[in-house]
């Protein structure tokens, strides 16, 4: 869940039971995205996906999320590490779609 007002992530949280990688990744996501603009959030999501795809990146903006830098080497864990990020990306898209109406 997220509250996006005036193009800023005002609040973000999640509630669920999942594997350790999924839970930790999503927890880090929520901390990283608080107070970011939608544009900044989109950039971070893109950067995170590039990292998971084992592309060379500047990891500094990802802060603690860089802990998942090697997940892309374990194909069976990629979904675990990206499910929260994909969900938040979808929330952003829905927010933008709603705003465009």
LINTA-V649483 format. One record per residue. PHI is phi in radians with two decimals (none if undefined). NEAR is the number of other C-alpha atoms within 12 Angstrom. Layout:
phi & near
PHI & NEAR
PHI & NEAR
This chain:
phi & near
none & 24
-2.62 & 30
-1.96 & 25
-2.07 & 28
-2.28 & 20
0.90 & 15
1.19 & 21
-2.16 & 23
-1.35 & 30
-1.45 & 22
-2.71 & 22
-2.70 & 30
-2.72 & 25
-2.50 & 25
-2.45 & 14
3.08 & 15
-2.10 & 14
-2.71 & 18
-1.17 & 16
-1.06 & 15
-1.11 & 27
-1.09 & 29
-1.12 & 24
-1.15 & 27
-1.07 & 38
-1.21 & 37
-1.09 & 29
-1.11 & 29
-0.97 & 42
-1.10 & 33
-1.20 & 24
-1.20 & 33
-1.51 & 38
-1.00 & 25
1.45 & 22
-1.38 & 29
-1.31 & 22
-1.06 & 29
-1.08 & 21
-1.11 & 22
-1.08 & 35
-1.09 & 28
-1.11 & 20
-1.16 & 33
-1.09 & 35
-1.08 & 24
-1.09 & 28
-1.08 & 44
-1.10 & 33
-1.06 & 25
-1.08 & 30
-1.10 & 34
-1.38 & 24
1.12 & 22
-1.45 & 17
-1.31 & 14
-2.43 & 19
-1.56 & 16
-1.33 & 23
-0.92 & 16
-1.10 & 22
-1.41 & 31
0.85 & 20
-1.18 & 21
-1.13 & 34
-1.10 & 29
-1.03 & 21
-1.72 & 34
-1.05 & 32
-1.73 & 23
-1.06 & 27
-1.07 & 24
-1.38 & 16
-2.07 & 17
-0.91 & 15
-1.29 & 12
-1.95 & 22
-1.06 & 28
-1.06 & 26
-1.04 & 27
-1.37 & 40
-1.99 & 37
-1.05 & 29
-1.16 & 37
-1.15 & 40
-1.13 & 26
-1.12 & 25
-1.15 & 36
-1.04 & 29
-1.14 & 19
-1.05 & 24
-1.07 & 32
-1.04 & 20
-1.12 & 19
-1.12 & 23
-1.17 & 20
-1.09 & 11
-1.15 & 12
-1.14 & 13
-1.30 & 8
-1.26 & 7
